[in-house]
């Protein structure tokens, strides 16, 4: 009996079990830019029915005053985001203000990170449902996922995503697919280099001029 007790005392203590890892909040990285957008909106609240531009960095970098000098459009984009990010933060930066129209560009980063066309289409449907939940008459313009030098290898998947989103927009009242792809391709069928800055992904003022012309027609 004594020997057993001595052996038990000498036995190594069982290893401590590590606590389970904390769940990672996929939206936490956007808290700072979204809070800045909220502050800006609180300082100068848009009137109900305003035109909002939402989505990823191509929206963030768009000088709306230059493209639409006679309008007072509202930019609530945040760079690097995917469609689901805009959906998640819609209750903070979109839906409270009852926009009349949302010009939306996202999906580029989704596919850039390996997402599939079907996921892009499903996520856009979820975005539409979120912003129209309490504002069913809101118009939404989906700017086509652009061809670019940096993501040219993803062009086939982008085309599939654009086709699915276009089909959805054609079936639903108040949705418009703004096809900027043709004006961004040259005679060789590839992206026009002059439309892009050095990273081959983001656009020059010339690129935004083309986008503005297409969006302007869709907003009429």
N, C-alpha and C positions, 0 to 999 in steps of 0.2 A: 504493500500500500504506500509506504513511504517512498519507495523507488519510483512508483508511478507518479506521485506528486512532484518529486524532484525532476522527473523527465518532462512533465507538463510545464513546470516553471521554466525549464531551460529551453523549451521549444520556442522558435521565433514567432513573434507576433504576426498575425495575419496582415497582409498588406492593406493599407488604407484604400478604400474604393473612391476613386475620383468622382466628384460631383458631375452630373451630366452637363454637357456644354450648354451655355445659354443660347436660346434660339436667336438667329440673326435676323434683324428686321431689314428686309430688302429695300425699304423706303427711307430708312433713317438717313442715308447719305444725302437726300434731297431736302432735309429739314431746313438747312440754312438758306438756300436760294428760294425755297417756297415761302419761308418767313419774310424774306426781303420783298417778295412779290406782294404778300399780304399787307405789309406795311405801306407799300406804294399805293395799293388799292384803297387802303383806309384813309390815306392822306388826300387822295383825289378819287372818290368813288365814281365809277362809271354809271351812267344812267341805264336803266333797264332798256333792253333792245339794242345795246351797243354791239359792235363787231369786235370779237376777240380773236387774237391769233395765238394758238396754243401748240405745244409739241416740243421738239428737241432743238438742238443748237442751230439748225437752219432757220428756225423761228427767232431764237434769241438774237442772232446776229443780223436780223432783217431790220434795216432802218425804215420803219413804217412811215415816218414823217417825210422822208425823201421820196419814197415810192407812191405815197398817197397824201400829198401835201394838204389837200382840202378836207381830209377826213380826220377823225379823232379816234383812230383805232387803238385797241388795247392789247399790249403784248404780255402774255403770261407764260411764255416758253421757259424751259430750263434745260440747259445743255447736257447731252449724254443720256437723256431719258429714253425710255421705251414707251410703247402705248400704255401698258399697264400702270406706269407711273402717273401719267396724266389722268387716268381713270381714278386712281387712288386719291389724288389731290384735288380732283374736280370739286368736291364739297367745300373746299377752302378757297379756290381761286377762280372757279367758274360758276357753279350753280347758284351761289348766293346772289349773283349780280344779274341773273335772268338775261343772258345775252340773246340778242336776236339772231346772230349768226356767229358761228365759230369756224375759222379757217384753221385747219388742222394738218400739221406735218409731223408724222412719226411713222415708225416701221423700218426706217433705214437702219437704225441701231439694232433693232430686233433681229433683222436678217444678218447684219454685220457680226452679231454675236452667235450666229449659228441657228437662229430661229427659222422655222419653216413658214411657207406661204399660208398654210391653213391656220397656223397660230396667229399670224398677223391679222388675218380676216376675222378670226374669232375674237381677238382682243379689240379690234375696232368696233365690232358689234357690241361688246361690253361697254366700250366708251360711249357709244351712242345711247345705249340704255341708261347709263349713269347720268349723262347731262340732260337727257329728256325726261327723266323720272318726274320731275316737278316743273318741267318747261317743255312740254311736248311739241310746241310749234317752233322750237329752235332749229334753224337751218345749220347744216354742217357741210363744209366743203373739205373734202379729203384731197390734199395735194399729193399727186402720185409720187411714189418712192423714186427718187431721181437716180439716173445712171451717173456714175462718177468714175474718175480715173482710179481712185484708191480701192473701190469695191467692184471693179469691172467683172471680176470672177464670180461675183454674186448676182450678176445681171439676170440670169435665167430665173433664179428664185425670186428676184424682185419683180420680174414680169409676171410670174405666176401669182404673186401676192397682189399686184396691181389689178390683174384680171378678176380675181375673186372679190376684191373690194369694189371694183367698178360694177360688177354684177349685183352686189348687194345694194349699192347706191341707186342703180337703175330700178330696183324693185321697191325701194322705200321712198315715200314722199318726203321732200325736204332735204334729201341728201344729194350732193353733187360731187362727181369725180372730176378733178381738175388735172387733165393730162398734160404735164409739162415735159414728158419724155421726148416727144418728137422734136421739140425746139432745142433740146440739149444735145442732140446727136448730129454729127456732121455728115457729109456726103459719104463717108466711109462706114457709116453706121456706128461709130464710136463716139464717146463723149468729146465735146469740143473743149480743148485744153484751156482756152481763154476764159472759160466760165468758172475756173477753179483757182483757188490760192495754192500755195506750195504743197499743202498736205494732200492735194488731189481729192479732197472730200468736201470741204466747205467752199462756198461760192464767192466770186468776185462781184463787184457792183453790176457788171454786165449780166451775170447770172440772175441776179435779183431783178434786173430790168425785165428779163424774159418772164420770170415768175409773176411779177406785178402785172404784166400785160394779160396773162392768162387768168389770174385771180380777178382782175378788174372786170373782165368779160363775164366771169361766173357770178360776180356780185350784182350784176345788173338786174 
